[in-house]
């Protein structure tokens, strides 16, 4: 996997942390996979709901695909959202340029 791929995952975590409030109750983990390798989110993010995490994940995917760094736009990726217990709650595939 390219070294800069974790940047999308790191941006997601930074964005979520900046938006967190005191009454958020659930921890979610957002992993990044290219189908072969998995970059696990070891810290997780707190959010009021899965829908909130999905909304933010979709924004990060769009920003990554439209961003200035062409290396971020290559490959087929999936964001895998897990619960604190480890259950997979959602998978968001996104296709980069070939």
PyMOL commands that set and color helices and strands:
alter all, ss='L'
color gray80, all
select helices_A, chain A and resi 3-19+50-66+70-73
alter helices_A, ss='H'
color red, helices_A
select strands_A, chain A and resi 26-33+38-39+45-47+76-83+88-95
alter strands_A, ss='S'
color yellow, strands_A
deselect
rebuild
show_as cartoon
